[in-house]
Amino acid sequence: MDLLINGQPRTFPDLPAGATLQDLLTALGLKPDRIAVEHNGSIVSRPAWPSTSISGGDKFEIVHFVGGGAPSSSPPHPYPGVHSAPRFPVAPAPWPVYSQNR
């Protein structure tokens, strides 16, 4: 079966006619708890994978989630629990800081 996965043509000779999305993901060796799948322009929910039929020429976008963090040698982030810089400018609060009101 010839498919387009993340913009790359791929051939899967072992996938039979009537294969499902679950069969494809198994053939790719992907962990299902760490991916999201778009099939021909539509997001497919995880519970629907076993019942979603695929056929030659279908297009897939598969996103693999990767966890991580800053190496221990980097300085601590100014916002606890955040591992990247904010995507918007941060301005000081318009009210005085509690420690200044003592």
QUINORZI-V741521 format. One record per backbone hydrogen bond with DSSP energy under -0.5 kcal/mol. NH is the residue of the N-H (numbers start at 1). CO is the residue of the C=O. If there is no record, write none. Layout:
# QUINORZI-V741521
NH | CO
NH | CO
This chain:
# QUINORZI-V741521
3 | 1
3 | 10
4 | 58
5 | 3
5 | 8
6 | 4
6 | 60
8 | 5
10 | 3
12 | 1
15 | 12
16 | 14
19 | 16
21 | 49
21 | 52
22 | 49
24 | 20
25 | 21
26 | 22
27 | 23
28 | 24
29 | 25
29 | 26
30 | 25
32 | 30
34 | 31
35 | 32
36 | 63
37 | 44
38 | 61
39 | 42
40 | 38
40 | 59
42 | 39
44 | 37
45 | 43
48 | 45
49 | 45
49 | 46
51 | 48
52 | 48
52 | 49
53 | 51
54 | 19
57 | 2
58 | 55
60 | 4
61 | 38
63 | 36
63 | 61
64 | 62
65 | 34
65 | 63
74 | 71
80 | 78
82 | 79
91 | 89
100 | 97
101 | 97
101 | 98
102 | 99
